[in-house]
Amino acid sequence: PPPPASPVPDGRTSEVRLKESEDRFRSVFEQSSLGMALTSLDGLIRSANQSFCRMLGYSVEEVLGRHFSEFTHPDHLTENREGARKLAAGEIPHYRTEKRYLRKDGSTVWAWLSSTRLLDAAGKPSYFLSTIEAIPERKASGARLKESEERFHQLFEATTEGIVVHQDDRILFANRNAADVFGCEASELVGRSVTDLVALE
C-alpha cells in the first residue's frame, strides 16, 4: 500500500491554504489606496482596482480587456514596451518608471509605475502585477521642468549654429559646433572668460 500522506501541521489542506492566500491577495488588491492592475504579457489589462480606475476617471468595466498603451502618453510608449520586454524575459527583477497616464477627460496625470512579473506553477511568467502611484502636482511640475530642459538640450546640440551661454563673462555651456569653431572640446570652454575667445584687435 502507498505510504500515508504527511499530515498538514495546522490541519488545513494545501487547497484551503491556497484559497486563503488568494483571498488575502484579492483583499489587498481591491482595498489598496494605490492603483493596481494585473496585465497579461501581451499588455491587456485583466484586472484593475478602484484606485487605478478613479485616478484615470474610468469604471473598472471600461478598462478591462484594453491595452495598457491606450492609457499611456505616447512619449512613454517605447520605454514602457522595452521595460515590459526585459521584465518578461527575466533580464530585470522589476520595472519602475515615472510616466504620464491619459485620463478619460483628455487630461494627463503623472504617476510612478512599479511592475513585477508573476510566475505560473511551471515557473513561467504569466502576468505583470503593477502598482501605480499618482505624483503630487508639485513633483509633477519638476518632472515637466526636466522634460523642458531635455528638449532644450536636444535643440542646443542639434542646431547647426555654434552657441555659447555665458553669465558675468564666464561660459556656462557650449555646444559641439561652438567647440568646433575654436578647435577644442565643449568642456574646455566651460568656465573660461568670453573675452578669451575674441581676438585682441
Secondary structure, DSSP 8 states (H G I E B T S, - for coil): --------TTS--HHHHHHHHHHHHHHHHHH-SSEEEEEETTSBEEEE-HHHHHHHT--HHHHTT-BGGGGB-GGGHHHHHHHHHHHHHTSSS-EEEEEEEE-TTS-EEEEEEEEEEEE-TTS-EEEEEEEEEE--HHHHHHHHHHHHHHHHHHHHHHSSS--EEEETTEEEEE-HHHHHHHTS-HHHHTTSBGGGGS---
